[in-house]
Each structure stands twice: as structure tokens, then as C-alpha cells.
Amino acid sequence: MKYGLSLTLLLAFQSLFAQSDAQMLDRIHRSALTQGQCYPWLEHLSNSIGARLSGSDGAAKGVAYTKAQLEQLGLDRVYLQEVMVPKWERGEKEVAYVQFGKKRLDLTICALGMSVATPKSGLEAEVIEVKSLDELKALGAENVRGKLVFFNRPMDPEHVETFRAYGGCVDQRSSGAREAGKLGAVGVLVRSMNLRIDDLPHTGMTNYGDTPESQRIPAAAVSTLDANALSEVLQSHPNAKIYFRQTCRYLGEVLSHNVVGEIKGTTFPDKIILVGGHLDSWDLGDGSHDDGAGCVQSMEVLALFKRLGYRPKHTIRAVLFMNEENGVKGGLQYEAESKRLGEQHIFALESDAGGFAPRGFSFEIDAANMEQVQQWKPLFEPYLLHLFRQGHSGVDIGPLQSPKIVKAGLQPDSQRYFDHHHAANDTFDAVNKRELELGAAAMASLVYLFDQYGIR
């Protein structure tokens, strides 16, 4: 009889807690959709400041603006964390064309991030088309030396999860110049990481590794439309030559900052829950989706808790990281400083997949904590959040270490993300206000639950 009564009481308490949590998630979403500040924050960040490439004036203005907005929230602490970041500049607009017979086809290209420049007069070379790094290596130096390598492996449209399609071909952008240079190529063109066929080249970082500077070759992305056209030209004119010119340059490391704001915990102030995005962006658009959205959503998590009068048990910290795009120096510096201070993080959540409608979360998590997360799924169903799975969390929180920590990434609908990713159309007009706000509410809801129940 006593056992039955205890079980009844336990179930009653669980029901009350669930009801209380559901009410809190409802309050979070109502506030985000009616009083949210993330959309006007993003409007200013995108339209008044613009691109925020690491080391640029735009990045510095982004730091100053977001710090000022966090200070207006009345947080317990707002501060800047110094970090040295690479300063790379694109220079003049890039030029490229393919010459075949007496005909010429202009190509829309952009330099890849951290690429070296071509000679001042540009370079001209015969083209060799490959679909993969393995295909390139199989050709050998005798077939590659003195030529320009054209990497033309498209994103696989069969993947519903578009990040899988991206992961399946991004190695040609990140490693193509390094591997082609080893075989004596004079430059590389890489098909843009984009599922759509359009005339927008998509930049992104290329990594030379330990290749000496004198042996680095210039690398550029070509639009998907022109990649298809170039491939057709090469089928009928295999000896066609490409001319291209870019004036980008690397200027060494300069001082920049991570932006940090926090609400101190009432019960476990020394245990930290982190929410963040990266403040830097590429320079072709204004970085609204990548990753202005993640930054303002992270700021909104703190703003929501302040508006609702919620006093967290753990310290809730928003971090706007600098230099995710071409070095991850902000994430590495944050972890180094956290380690020096002996800080303990129990949960970290990153938003870096665009400001589209949220679908759920991916977790780097053990079995016990995944079981707890799965128990929360019914709370999120009214908000059409259904994805709770193990997977990648985020680049900036990747370096973060603690004795025991759960990491997560917000997972928005990804079907349109790579239409804008690293391209000139990553602009404020591509962001939907309600979708952005719903993402912030989803993040705040998950942070609330981890704050209430901790980790196992």
C-alpha cells in the first residue's frame, strides 16, 4: 500500500513539473514572438554594419555594437575577451574567363578565403577537370604540372539533410589547392558549395597546411552555373585555357575580441551553461544567416530570461565568437582562457546553421543524458520541434572541454541554407522574422531545461 502511494505521489510530482515546464516554454515562445529583440539587432548588424570578416573594420564595429546591446540588458557581467585573428583581404573584384578557339566565356569567380593572389598580370593555363582529390592524385604530377585544376564535384542532391551533401564535397575547397600544389598545378578553381544552379560564387576557407608560402597556389570558387558551362567547354575543347586574376592578400594577425555576456547562477554560479554563435562573417554578403542569426539568437536567450524574470540556477553565458570562418581562433582562445580560470561548463549550445525555422537539435552526448533529452521531446512538440539526435554541435564550441559536458547545435530547416552560405546573397532580406525568433525561443527552452535539471 505504501509503495503504491509513493508511486502515485511520484507520478503526481512529475506531472506538476512537466506542467510547470510546459508553461515556461509557452512563456518563452510568446515573449520571443511578441517582444523579441533579435530581429532588429540583426537588421542593424547586417544593414548598418555589414560584412564582418576577421580583422576588418566591420568586425570591430560588430564587437562594439553587440557589447553595447548586451550592456543594455542589465546583465550581471558583459566583457570582451582578447583574441588574435588572421587579417585577410579580398582586394579587387576577381576576373576569369575560358578561351577556346576564337571564343571566350566569362566566368563568375571569387577568391577562396586565405588564398594567395595570382601574379599581378593574372595567370593563364590549360585546365584539367577532376571530381575528387583521389582522381587528382591518380593523375600524378606528370599530368598536372603547369595546369589549372578545376574541381567539379557537385553537392549530392539526393541527401535530404543538406549538410551531408556539403560534407561530401567540401574537401575539394578546403584541401584542393594544397593537394594540387603538391603536383605542380599553378592554380585551382572549385565548384561552389551550392545545391542551386545560379551565378553566385560561394567563398570559404582553403587550407594550405604546412605548405611554404612560396609554393602556395591561388584558389577561387566558380559559380555552379559557370562550373557546368566550363565543364561543357572542356568536353569539346580539352586544351582550352583559363585566365584568372585575383589580388587578395594576408596581412598577419591582428587583435580582435570575443563578446561575452552572462547572468550569474543563483544555486550553481560556478557551473556554466553557454549559448553562442560566431560574430565574424565572410565579406561577400552581410553574414545574416552565417552567423549573425546565431549571435542575435544567443543574445535573445539572455534577453528572454531577463524579460521573464527568470533567475537561473546555473550561470548562463552568451558568447559571440570571433574568427570561426578562417581559423576558429575565438573558440580556441575561449577554451584556453576557460581552462586557465578553471571554469566548469556543463552544457554548450551553438547556433550556426542559419536563421531558418528550427527543427530540433543535434547533440554530442552520452546515453544517460540523451535519455533525459528524449524525455523532454513532448514539451517541444507544440513548436514543431521534432529532431533530437546525436551529431555535430558546433565549430566554436568544439574546443571546449570540461570534466563532463553536453554540447548541442540548433538544427534549422536546411533546404535553403546553402543557397546563401558564403555568398553575396547572405543578406538580411533572406531572413524571416518569425523563423529567427522561433529559433531563439527553441534555444532558450533547451537552456531552461538544462538549467532546471542539470546533466547526469
C-alpha positions in Angstrom: 0.0 0.0 0.0 2.8 2.4 0.9 4.6 1.5 -2.3 1.5 2.3 -4.3 1.0 5.6 -2.5 4.7 6.6 -3.1 4.5 5.8 -6.8 1.3 7.8 -7.0 3.0 10.8 -5.3 6.0 10.5 -7.6 3.8 10.5 -10.7 1.9 13.5 -9.4 5.1 15.4 -8.8 6.4 14.5 -12.3 3.1 15.7 -13.8 3.3 19.0 -11.9 6.9 19.5 -13.0 6.0 18.8 -16.6 3.1 21.2 -16.4 5.4 23.9 -15.0 8.0 23.3 -17.7 5.3 23.4 -20.4 4.1 26.8 -19.1 7.6 28.1 -19.1 8.2 27.1 -22.7 5.0 28.7 -23.6 6.0 32.0 -21.9 9.4 31.8 -23.7 7.8 31.4 -27.1 5.1 34.1 -26.5 7.7 36.6 -25.4 10.1 35.8 -28.3 7.3 36.2 -30.9 5.8 39.4 -29.4 8.7 41.2 -27.7 11.8 39.7 -29.4 14.8 41.9 -30.0 16.8 39.6 -32.2 15.4 40.8 -35.5 16.1 44.5 -35.0 19.5 43.6 -33.7 20.2 41.6 -36.8 18.9 44.4 -39.0 21.4 46.8 -37.6 24.3 44.2 -37.6 23.6 43.4 -41.3 22.4 46.7 -42.8 24.2 49.3 -40.8 27.5 47.4 -40.2 27.6 44.7 -42.9 30.3 42.1 -43.5 32.4 41.3 -40.5 35.5 39.4 -41.8 38.0 38.8 -39.1 40.3 41.7 -38.6 38.2 44.1 -40.6 36.6 47.4 -39.5 33.2 45.7 -39.8 34.2 43.0 -37.3 35.4 45.7 -34.9 32.1 47.6 -35.3 30.2 44.3 -34.7 32.0 43.8 -31.5 31.3 47.3 -30.2 27.6 47.1 -31.2 26.8 43.7 -29.7 28.7 44.6 -26.5 26.6 47.8 -26.2 23.3 45.9 -26.7 24.2 43.3 -24.1 25.0 46.0 -21.6 21.6 47.5 -22.1 20.0 44.2 -21.0 21.2 44.7 -17.4 23.2 41.5 -17.2 25.5 40.7 -14.3 28.6 40.9 -16.5 29.5 41.9 -20.0 33.1 41.9 -21.2 35.4 41.5 -24.2 37.9 38.7 -24.5 41.0 39.4 -26.5 41.9 37.1 -29.3 44.4 37.4 -32.1 42.9 36.7 -35.5 44.1 36.5 -39.1 43.5 39.5 -41.3 42.9 38.6 -45.0 41.6 41.0 -47.6 39.9 40.1 -50.9 41.2 43.1 -52.9 39.9 44.0 -56.3 37.0 42.1 -57.9 38.2 38.9 -59.4 38.3 38.3 -63.2 38.3 35.0 -65.0 37.4 33.6 -68.5 38.0 30.5 -70.5 39.4 30.8 -74.0 38.5 28.1 -76.6 39.2 28.6 -80.2 38.2 32.1 -81.1 35.5 32.2 -78.4 35.6 33.4 -74.8 33.3 32.6 -71.9 33.5 34.9 -68.9 33.4 33.1 -65.5 32.0 34.4 -62.2 34.5 33.6 -59.5 35.6 34.7 -56.1 38.8 34.1 -54.2 38.7 31.4 -51.5 39.4 32.7 -48.0 43.1 32.8 -47.1 44.1 32.2 -50.8 47.2 33.8 -52.2 46.9 36.2 -55.1 47.7 35.4 -58.7 50.6 37.3 -60.3 49.7 41.0 -60.9 49.0 40.3 -64.5 47.0 37.2 -63.7 47.7 33.7 -64.9 46.7 31.6 -67.9 46.9 27.9 -68.1 45.3 24.8 -69.6 42.6 23.3 -67.5 42.2 19.8 -66.1 38.9 18.8 -64.7 38.6 16.4 -61.8 35.8 15.2 -59.5 37.8 14.4 -56.4 41.1 14.6 -54.6 41.7 10.9 -55.3 41.1 11.5 -59.0 43.6 14.3 -58.9 46.3 12.2 -57.1 45.8 9.3 -59.6 46.7 11.7 -62.4 50.1 12.2 -61.0 52.5 15.2 -61.3 53.3 14.5 -65.0 49.6 15.3 -65.9 49.0 18.1 -63.5 52.2 20.2 -63.6 51.7 23.7 -65.1 48.0 23.3 -65.3 45.0 24.8 -63.5 42.9 22.2 -61.7 39.1 22.5 -61.9 37.4 20.6 -59.1 33.8 20.0 -60.2 32.2 17.6 -57.8 28.6 18.9 -57.0 26.8 18.6 -53.8 24.7 15.4 -53.9 21.0 16.4 -54.3 19.8 13.0 -53.1 20.6 13.9 -49.4 17.6 15.4 -47.7 20.0 16.6 -45.0 21.9 19.1 -47.0 24.8 19.3 -44.5 25.6 15.7 -45.6 25.8 16.9 -49.2 28.1 19.7 -48.1 30.3 17.4 -46.1 30.5 15.1 -49.1 32.3 17.6 -51.3 33.8 20.4 -49.2 37.2 18.7 -49.1 37.9 19.9 -52.6 37.5 23.5 -51.4 39.4 23.1 -48.1 42.3 20.9 -49.4 42.2 21.3 -53.2 44.8 24.0 -53.5 47.2 22.2 -51.1 47.0 18.9 -52.9 47.1 20.4 -56.4 50.1 22.5 -55.5 52.0 19.4 -54.4 51.6 18.1 -58.0 52.8 21.3 -59.6 49.5 22.9 -60.5 49.5 26.7 -60.9 46.1 27.3 -59.5 42.7 25.8 -58.8 39.0 26.6 -59.5 36.5 24.9 -57.2 32.8 24.4 -57.9 30.8 26.4 -55.4 29.2 24.5 -52.5 25.7 25.2 -53.6 22.8 22.9 -54.5 21.2 25.6 -56.6 22.3 26.3 -60.2 23.0 30.1 -60.2 25.6 32.7 -61.0 26.8 33.3 -57.4 30.2 32.1 -56.4 30.5 30.9 -52.8 33.7 31.5 -50.9 35.0 29.6 -47.9 38.4 28.9 -46.4 41.2 27.0 -48.3 43.8 25.4 -46.1 47.5 25.2 -47.3 48.6 23.3 -44.2 52.4 23.5 -43.8 53.0 24.3 -47.5 55.7 27.0 -47.7 54.3 30.4 -48.8 56.4 30.4 -51.9 54.7 27.2 -53.0 51.1 28.2 -52.4 48.9 28.5 -55.5 45.9 30.7 -55.9 42.4 29.3 -55.3 39.0 30.6 -56.4 35.4 29.4 -56.4 33.3 29.4 -59.5 29.5 29.6 -59.6 27.6 26.4 -60.2 26.2 27.8 -63.5 29.6 28.6 -64.8 31.0 25.3 -63.5 28.5 23.5 -65.7 29.3 25.7 -68.6 33.1 25.3 -68.2 32.7 21.5 -68.0 30.8 21.5 -71.3 33.5 23.6 -72.9 36.2 21.2 -71.8 34.4 18.2 -73.3 34.7 19.7 -76.8 37.8 21.7 -76.2 40.1 19.8 -73.8 43.0 22.1 -74.5 41.1 25.3 -73.6 42.9 27.8 -71.4 41.6 29.7 -68.4 42.8 33.2 -67.4 42.1 34.4 -63.9 43.3 37.3 -61.7 42.8 38.0 -58.0 44.6 40.4 -55.7 43.8 39.0 -52.2 46.4 39.2 -49.5 47.2 38.1 -46.0 48.3 40.8 -43.5 49.2 38.7 -40.5 47.3 38.6 -37.2 45.6 41.5 -35.5 43.8 42.0 -32.2 40.1 41.3 -32.1 37.6 40.1 -29.4 35.0 37.6 -28.4 32.0 39.3 -26.8 30.7 37.7 -23.6 27.6 38.4 -21.5 26.2 36.5 -18.6 23.6 36.1 -15.9 25.0 34.7 -12.7 23.5 31.5 -11.4 21.7 31.5 -8.0 22.5 28.0 -6.9 25.5 26.8 -9.0 27.2 30.1 -10.1 30.5 28.2 -10.9 28.8 25.9 -13.3 28.3 27.5 -16.7 25.7 27.0 -19.5 27.0 28.5 -22.7 25.0 29.6 -25.7 26.7 31.2 -28.7 27.3 31.9 -32.4 30.2 33.5 -34.4 30.3 37.2 -35.0 32.6 37.1 -37.9 31.3 36.5 -41.5 32.6 36.3 -45.0 32.8 39.6 -47.0 30.6 38.9 -50.0 27.3 39.4 -48.2 26.5 40.8 -44.7 26.5 37.4 -42.9 22.9 37.5 -41.8 22.4 33.7 -41.8 26.1 32.9 -41.3 26.2 33.7 -38.5 24.6 37.0 -37.5 21.4 35.0 -36.8 23.2 32.7 -34.3 24.6 35.7 -32.5 21.4 37.6 -32.0 19.6 34.4 -31.1 22.1 33.8 -28.4 21.7 37.4 -27.1 18.0 36.9 -27.2 18.2 33.9 -24.8 19.6 36.2 -22.2 17.1 38.9 -23.1 14.2 36.4 -22.7 15.3 35.4 -19.3 15.6 39.0 -18.2 12.1 39.9 -19.6 10.5 36.9 -17.9 12.2 37.5 -14.6 13.7 34.0 -14.7 16.7 33.6 -12.3 18.7 30.6 -13.5 20.3 28.1 -11.1 23.5 28.0 -13.3 25.4 30.8 -14.8 24.0 31.4 -18.3 26.7 32.9 -20.6 26.3 34.1 -24.2 29.5 34.1 -26.3 29.8 35.7 -29.7 32.9 34.1 -31.0 35.3 35.8 -33.5 37.0 34.1 -36.4 35.1 30.9 -37.0 35.3 31.3 -40.7 39.0 31.3 -41.2 40.8 30.0 -38.1 38.5 29.3 -35.1 40.8 31.5 -33.1 37.9 32.7 -31.0 36.8 29.2 -29.9 40.3 28.2 -29.2 41.1 31.3 -27.2 37.8 30.9 -25.2 38.7 27.4 -24.2 42.3 28.4 -23.3 41.0 31.1 -21.0 38.4 28.9 -19.5 41.0 26.3 -18.7 43.3 28.9 -17.2 40.5 30.1 -14.9 39.4 26.5 -14.0 35.9 27.1 -15.3 33.4 24.3 -15.5 30.9 24.2 -18.3 28.1 21.6 -18.2 26.2 22.5 -21.4 27.0 24.4 -24.5 24.6 25.2 -27.4 25.6 26.8 -30.7 23.5 28.3 -33.5 25.5 28.3 -36.7 23.2 26.8 -39.4 21.2 29.8 -40.4 18.1 31.7 -39.1 15.6 29.4 -40.8 12.7 27.6 -39.0 14.0 25.4 -36.2 13.5 21.7 -36.4 15.4 20.5 -33.3 18.9 19.8 -32.0 21.9 17.6 -32.6 23.8 16.5 -29.5 27.3 15.4 -28.6 26.1 13.5 -25.6 26.3 10.2 -23.6 23.5 7.7 -23.2 22.2 8.9 -19.8 21.9 12.5 -20.9 20.4 11.5 -24.2 17.7 9.6 -22.3 16.9 12.8 -20.3 16.7 14.9 -23.5 14.3 12.4 -25.1 12.0 12.8 -22.1 11.8 16.5 -22.9 10.7 15.9 -26.5 6.9 16.2 -25.8 7.5 19.7 -24.4 8.8 20.8 -27.8 6.2 19.2 -30.0 3.7 22.2 -29.8 6.5 24.2 -31.5 7.1 21.7 -34.3 10.5 20.7 -33.0 10.9 17.0 -33.5 14.7 16.4 -34.2 16.6 15.2 -31.2 19.5 13.1 -32.3 23.2 12.6 -31.7 25.5 14.6 -34.1 27.8 17.6 -34.5 27.2 20.6 -32.2 29.3 23.5 -33.4 32.7 24.6 -34.6 33.2 27.3 -32.0 32.2 25.1 -29.0 34.2 22.2 -30.4 37.4 23.0 -28.5 35.5 23.4 -25.2 36.4 20.9 -22.6 35.1 20.2 -19.0 35.1 17.2 -16.7 31.6 16.4 -18.1 29.8 18.5 -20.7 26.9 18.1 -23.1 27.1 20.0 -26.4 24.3 20.8 -28.8 23.7 22.5 -32.1 20.4 24.2 -33.2 19.1 22.4 -36.3 17.0 24.7 -38.5 15.5 23.6 -41.8 18.5 23.4 -44.1 16.9 23.2 -47.6 17.7 26.9 -48.4 20.8 27.3 -46.3 23.4 26.6 -49.0 21.7 28.9 -51.4 23.1 31.7 -49.3 26.1 30.1 -47.5 29.3 32.2 -48.0 27.7 34.0 -51.0 26.7 37.6 -51.8 23.1 36.8 -51.1 23.6 36.1 -47.4 21.8 39.2 -46.6 19.2 40.5 -44.2 16.3 40.3 -46.7 16.8 36.5 -46.7 15.9 36.1 -43.0 12.3 35.6 -41.9 11.5 37.4 -38.7 9.3 34.7 -37.1 11.7 31.9 -38.0 14.6 33.8 -36.4 12.5 34.4 -33.3 11.4 30.8 -33.1 15.0 29.6 -33.2 15.8 31.9 -30.3 12.9 30.5 -28.3 13.9 27.0 -29.0 17.4 27.7 -27.8 16.1 29.4 -24.6 13.8 26.5 -24.0 16.6 23.9 -24.1 18.8 26.1 -22.0 16.0 26.5 -19.4 15.6 22.7 -19.2 19.3 22.0 -18.7 19.4 24.8 -16.1 16.5 23.2 -14.2 17.7 19.6 -14.3 21.4 19.8 -15.0 23.3 16.9 -16.6 23.5 13.3 -15.4 
